[in-house]
Amino acid sequence: MSQTIFMIHGMWCSSWCWENYRPFFEERGYRCLTPPLLYHDANPQDPPDPRLSTTGLLDYVCDLEQQIRRLEERPIIMGHSLGGLLAQILAARNPPRALVLLCPAAPAGILAITPSVLKSFWSIQTQWGFWRKPMFPTFAEAVYAVFHLLTVEEQRRNYARMVHESGRVATQIGYWFLDPKRSSRVDENKITCPILVVSGKLDRITPASVIRRVARKYHPNATYREFDGHAHWLLGEPGWQEVADYVAGWLEKQAGTPA
């Protein structure tokens, strides 16, 4: 049986964000699962699902956890951005074979608010009650925060596929110190598998300076790799294959070559 990679996408996305990584790793013998987060499997042209208004970080976690528990083997969990934080929480609950965090959002205890992060969410945070509403960035914000290394055509294509995100989830991550439940908290002592933490030096929405602190949280189990010339959209920026190759090589060393 081939090893399974359970791939978790980030904010405003769905399974489509793995359109490069899924075939890349399937060609190397892995079985790849790319489930959409709750209420993200939607038509981008439709109004947001009203349930997003009350959906929190742990609602995503519980839904994904049920899917993982139905698997016949421990998977490799791979997460990008918000998906990287969800992967950390899941790994503390259900030990995976290995953990791959691509530009991950930071867990509680790590202050991740920087000027570039504030600029990425500016139009959202200046709306009263954003923490209880579905949220969506402007095109300019999406380009600044995520897609700034892509061509204009690619920027427009990806923006057209984006869907609404939960304002509650964003608040629980960015303002974890105001969340009485500490929904984004992760007990690093419960994660003992090999961990790969990857950042892009040009990332604006999850800055490399923040991701380095995420990697230090999991020392000595974590390997940290920072890529020059890359930003947040490691999944599809020019040269994304360089990052994917590195991840594949690390997995072969740490988790074993797939059957």
Stockholm file with secondary structure:
# STOCKHOLM 1.0

chainA/1-259         MSQTIFMIHGMWCSSWCWENYRPFFEERGYRCLTPPLLYHDANPQDPPDPRLSTTGLLDYVCDLEQQIRRLEERPIIMGHSLGGLLAQILAARNPPRALVLLCPAAPAGILAITPSVLKSFWSIQTQWGFWRKPMFPTFAEAVYAVFHLLTVEEQRRNYARMVHESGRVATQIGYWFLDPKRSSRVDENKITCPILVVSGKLDRITPASVIRRVARKYHPNATYREFDGHAHWLLGEPGWQEVADYVAGWLEKQAGTPA
#=GR chainA/1-259 SS CCCEEEEECCTTCCGGGGTTHHHHHHTTTCEEECCCCTTCSSCTTSCCCGGGGGCCHHHHHHHHHHHHHTSSSCCEEEEETHHHHHHHHHHHHSCCSEEEEESCCCCTTSCCCCHHHHHHTHHHHTSTTGGGSEECCCHHHHIIIIITTSCHHHHHHHHHHCCCEEHHHHHHHHTGGGCTTCTTCCCGGGCCSCEEEEEETTCSSSCHHHHHHHHHHTTTTEEEEEETTCCSCTTTSTTHHHHHHHHHHHHHHHTCCCC
#=GC SS_cons         CCCEEEEECCTTCCGGGGTTHHHHHHTTTCEEECCCCTTCSSCTTSCCCGGGGGCCHHHHHHHHHHHHHTSSSCCEEEEETHHHHHHHHHHHHSCCSEEEEESCCCCTTSCCCCHHHHHHTHHHHTSTTGGGSEECCCHHHHIIIIITTSCHHHHHHHHHHCCCEEHHHHHHHHTGGGCTTCTTCCCGGGCCSCEEEEEETTCSSSCHHHHHHHHHHTTTTEEEEEETTCCSCTTTSTTHHHHHHHHHHHHHHHTCCCC
//
